[in-house]
Amino acid sequence: MVRRAADVPFLSSVELAELAGVSQPSVTRFAVALGFDGYPALRRRLREVAPAEPAPETGSYNEYQQAVEVEIENLRQLAEVLADPTPVRRAGRVLAESRPLPVLGLRAAAAQAHGFAYFAAKVHPDVRLLNEGGTMLHDRIDAAARAGAGALLCFALPRHPREVVDALAHARETGLTVVTVADSPFAPVARVSDLLLPAAVGTGLAFDTACAPMLLGRVLLEAMCDGLPDAQARLEEFDTKAAARGLFVD
């Protein structure tokens, strides 16, 4: 529904069920779960808030162009969500205050977690990347909590590993505030997250594309920097040392 936001208000429950790969009764139950009398009531509400302009026609695009167009739309939706920066700013403060800061991402989300941790380590004094599963994962979460961590950041992308859901549940049991960047507000990790920031993925290619989650991660990093008084000084110190070492060629 998020990816086809411009079309959904004009689809029947049967058509929506076919697009989502579920049964028609599932669509009705979903609408009721959201507090509507049924799907027609949900559709009326969606029509009230639907964009005034129709979605651009993509029929003439090849599959690669369509994948790009989907990601452009995902980024537009992210921009609309960020019109209210309160959730991101709140999450940024929570992460900035956590010493150490564990960053979790497994399988498809491992790259997002690694990217965030790489840059976060330049401004945060203690970032701990958790990008490998297994029996040691809970131990590492426990170690972070014992060391004083107050929060855990998780990147969760489809397909969602059961291990991630279990790890987040364990993190909350240890007292950590769980901040999650996920592909949907209804992702399996939602119920074990304290703050969930959604950013849709593209599904048009053989493997999902994650431009919006990556950008949201950078936005969250910016918000975290705002909560770190010495962030600028740390960056300047790194630049000075990098120049002295001749670290970069540009």
C-alpha positions, 0 to 999 in steps of 0.5 A: 500500500505504501509503494502504490499509495497513489493507486490504492485509494482506487483499488477494490479489496480484491485487486488490493489482495492480488497485489499484496498476495493475500486473501480478500478477507485479509484485506478486510481484517487489516482495515478493521484492525486499523479502526475502520468499519471495513475496507470501503471506509479505509478506501474513503479515508485514503481518497481524502488524503490521496495526492491530487496528481495521479502517479506518473505513467511508467508503462514505457519504462524498462524494468531497470528504469521502473526500479529507479522510479520506485526508489524515487517515489520511496524517497519522496515518501520519506521526505513527506515523513520527515516533514515532522522531524520530531521522531528522528530528533528524539531517536538521535538524542537517545542514540547520542546518550547511549555509551556504548552504542550497539548497532545491529543489522543482519543479512540484508540489513548488515550493510546498512548497519555497517555504513551507519557504524562506520560514520558514527564512530567518527563522532561517537566515542563507543560504537559497537557493530553487531552484524553477525548472528549466532549464539554470541549475539545475545552475549554482545548485547548483554556486554553492551548493557553492562558497559552502560548502553542505554539504547540499541539501533537496529536496521531491519530489512526484508526478509526479516530474520527471526534472530533479529526479532529475538535479539531485539526482544532480548535487548528490551529485556536488558533495559535497552531502548530499541530504535529501529529503521525498518521497511514498514511500520508493520514490519515484524520488528515493530512489536519489539521496538520502542522507536520505529522509523520506516523507509520503504524498499524497492522490490522490482529487481531480483534483490530489494533496493534500499535507497530510502533506508540508507538515506534515513540512516544518514538523517538519523546520524545527523540527528545524533550528531546534534546531540553530541557537543563534541561531534564537530571537534572529533570530525576536525581532529579526524581530518587533521590526522587523515591529512597528516597520514595522506590517507585520501587522494582527493 
